[in-house]
Amino acid sequence: MFKNDVRNIQLFITDQYGEKIALNGAYSYSVKTYTSGGTLVKSHTATLDYATGGLLSFDIDTVTTATVGTYNVVVFENNGTTDKLYGGLKIEVR
């Protein structure tokens, strides 16, 4: 991505074999971006685009992209009691 980029990003949630993981429409989802050092930059609201296909999206904005660097993206699934994390996506801002 480029510095000060603003865009919508879609993510497929997959398992270790590349198979899509169905998401639950009754749960809440958020996407958090962290610096490479582990500091939270922003928590983004996620939209389920195709729950049974494991597809969700979020809007990334200049809160994250204003500074050049590497960011880690983690998806949080909350069932009302606990969080389940999906992640490992790295975003490079240049």
C-alpha positions as CSV (number, residue, x, y, z in Angstrom):
1,M,0.0,0.0,0.0
2,F,1.0,3.6,-0.4
3,K,1.4,6.2,2.3
4,N,-2.0,7.8,3.2
5,D,-3.9,5.2,1.2
6,V,-7.6,4.7,2.0
7,R,-9.3,1.6,0.7
8,N,-11.6,-1.3,1.4
9,I,-9.8,-4.6,1.9
10,Q,-11.5,-8.0,1.6
11,L,-10.1,-11.1,3.4
12,F,-10.8,-14.7,3.0
13,I,-10.4,-16.6,6.3
14,T,-8.8,-19.9,5.6
15,D,-7.3,-22.8,7.5
16,Q,-3.8,-24.2,7.2
17,Y,-4.8,-26.1,4.0
18,G,-6.2,-23.0,2.3
19,E,-9.8,-24.1,2.8
20,K,-12.2,-21.3,3.6
21,I,-13.6,-21.2,7.1
22,A,-17.3,-20.4,7.4
23,L,-18.0,-17.4,9.6
24,N,-21.0,-17.0,11.9
25,G,-23.4,-14.1,11.2
26,A,-24.5,-14.1,14.8
27,Y,-20.9,-13.3,16.0
28,S,-19.2,-9.9,15.8
29,Y,-16.0,-9.4,13.9
30,S,-13.3,-6.8,14.1
31,V,-10.0,-6.3,12.4
32,K,-7.1,-4.9,14.3
33,T,-3.9,-3.5,12.8
34,Y,-0.7,-3.5,14.8
35,T,2.8,-2.1,14.2
36,S,5.6,-4.7,13.7
37,G,6.5,-4.1,17.3
38,G,3.0,-5.2,18.5
39,T,1.4,-1.8,19.3
40,L,-2.3,-1.5,18.4
41,V,-2.8,1.1,15.7
42,K,-6.5,0.8,15.1
43,S,-9.5,-1.5,15.6
44,H,-11.6,-1.6,12.4
45,T,-15.2,-2.8,12.2
46,A,-15.5,-5.7,9.9
47,T,-18.3,-6.5,7.5
48,L,-19.3,-10.0,6.6
49,D,-19.5,-10.1,2.8
50,Y,-20.1,-13.8,2.4
51,A,-20.1,-15.6,5.8
52,T,-20.4,-19.2,4.6
53,G,-17.5,-18.5,2.2
54,G,-15.3,-17.0,4.9
55,L,-15.2,-13.5,3.3
56,L,-15.1,-10.3,5.3
57,S,-13.9,-6.7,4.6
58,F,-12.8,-3.7,6.5
59,D,-11.8,-0.1,5.6
60,I,-8.2,0.9,6.1
61,D,-7.5,4.6,6.4
62,T,-4.8,7.1,7.1
63,V,-4.8,6.2,10.8
64,T,-2.8,3.2,9.7
65,T,-1.3,4.2,6.4
66,A,0.0,7.7,7.4
67,T,3.3,6.1,8.6
68,V,5.5,4.0,6.3
69,G,6.2,0.6,7.8
70,T,5.1,-3.0,8.2
71,Y,1.8,-3.7,9.9
72,N,0.2,-6.9,11.2
73,V,-3.5,-7.6,10.7
74,V,-5.5,-9.8,13.0
75,V,-9.2,-10.7,12.7
76,F,-11.1,-11.1,16.0
77,E,-14.3,-13.2,16.1
78,N,-16.3,-12.7,19.3
79,N,-19.2,-15.1,20.2
80,G,-20.3,-12.9,23.1
81,T,-18.0,-14.5,25.6
82,T,-14.6,-15.2,24.0
83,D,-12.5,-14.0,21.1
84,K,-11.1,-16.3,18.4
85,L,-8.2,-14.9,16.4
86,Y,-7.3,-15.3,12.8
87,G,-4.2,-13.7,11.5
88,G,-0.9,-13.5,9.9
89,L,-1.5,-10.9,7.2
90,K,1.2,-8.3,6.8
91,I,0.6,-5.0,5.2
92,E,3.5,-3.0,3.9
93,V,3.0,0.8,3.7
94,R,5.6,2.6,1.4
